[in-house]
Amino acid sequence: MIKLLEYMAFSKPIIAFDLPEHRVSAGDAAVYAEPNSESDFAAQIIRLIDEPEKQKLLGKIGRERIEANLSWCHQENNLINVYKQLFL
């Protein structure tokens, strides 16, 4: 999961298996492959290789998602509140 966020922070296009946790993190910044299907994952890579503009768009969407919602400054209070609920 951390790698996914790092790729988004560096404006890299993402291909991920279609899992709930990937959808929550990447949203529209990824192309999704059928879960556990290596052949579909490979097919998505091949499709994306042939679409440089889509690569750029996915990278841009990912970077914007990090800046707007997922960076530390946006998530810090959420984490602190979870710790407070658990330990106080």
C-alpha positions as CSV (number, residue, x, y, z in Angstrom):
1,M,0.0,0.0,0.0
2,I,2.8,2.4,0.8
3,K,4.3,1.9,-2.6
4,L,1.1,2.8,-4.3
5,L,1.1,6.2,-2.4
6,E,4.8,6.7,-3.2
7,Y,4.1,6.2,-6.9
8,M,1.2,8.6,-6.8
9,A,3.4,11.2,-5.0
10,F,5.9,10.9,-7.9
11,S,3.2,11.3,-10.5
12,K,3.6,7.8,-11.8
13,P,0.8,5.9,-13.5
14,I,-0.5,3.0,-11.5
15,I,-1.8,-0.4,-12.5
16,A,-3.3,-2.3,-9.5
17,F,-5.4,-5.3,-8.8
18,D,-9.0,-4.3,-8.3
19,L,-9.1,-4.6,-4.5
20,P,-11.0,-2.3,-2.1
21,E,-7.8,-1.0,-0.5
22,H,-6.4,0.0,-3.9
23,R,-9.6,1.7,-4.9
24,V,-9.6,3.7,-1.6
25,S,-6.0,4.8,-2.0
26,A,-5.7,5.3,-5.8
27,G,-9.3,6.1,-6.8
28,D,-9.2,7.3,-10.4
29,A,-5.4,7.5,-10.5
30,A,-5.1,3.8,-11.5
31,V,-6.0,1.3,-14.1
32,Y,-7.4,-1.8,-12.4
33,A,-6.8,-5.5,-13.3
34,E,-8.9,-8.4,-12.2
35,P,-7.8,-9.5,-8.8
36,N,-5.1,-12.3,-8.8
37,S,-5.1,-12.4,-12.6
38,E,-1.5,-12.1,-13.8
39,S,-2.7,-12.2,-17.4
40,D,-5.1,-9.3,-17.0
41,F,-2.4,-7.3,-15.1
42,A,0.0,-7.9,-18.0
43,A,-2.7,-6.9,-20.5
44,Q,-3.3,-3.6,-18.6
45,I,0.4,-2.9,-18.7
46,I,0.5,-3.4,-22.4
47,R,-2.5,-1.2,-22.9
48,L,-1.1,1.6,-20.8
49,I,2.3,1.4,-22.6
50,D,0.5,2.3,-25.8
51,E,-1.2,5.4,-24.2
52,P,1.4,7.9,-23.1
53,E,-1.2,10.6,-22.6
54,K,-3.2,8.4,-20.3
55,Q,0.0,7.7,-18.4
56,K,0.5,11.4,-17.8
57,L,-3.1,11.9,-16.8
58,L,-3.1,9.0,-14.3
59,G,0.2,10.5,-12.8
60,K,-1.4,13.9,-12.5
61,I,-4.5,12.6,-10.9
62,G,-2.5,10.6,-8.4
63,R,-0.3,13.5,-7.5
64,E,-3.3,15.7,-7.0
65,R,-5.0,13.1,-4.9
66,I,-1.9,12.9,-2.6
67,E,-1.7,16.7,-2.3
68,A,-5.5,17.1,-1.6
69,N,-6.3,14.2,0.6
70,L,-3.6,11.7,1.4
71,S,-0.5,13.6,2.4
72,W,0.6,13.6,6.1
73,C,-0.8,17.1,6.7
74,H,-4.3,15.7,5.8
75,Q,-3.9,12.4,7.6
76,E,-2.1,13.4,10.8
77,N,-5.2,14.2,12.8
78,N,-6.9,11.0,11.7
79,L,-4.0,8.9,13.0
80,I,-3.7,10.8,16.2
81,N,-7.5,10.4,16.9
82,V,-7.2,6.7,16.3
83,Y,-4.4,6.4,18.8
84,K,-6.3,8.5,21.3
85,Q,-9.4,6.2,21.0
86,L,-7.2,3.2,21.4
87,F,-5.0,4.3,24.3
88,L,-6.9,7.0,26.3
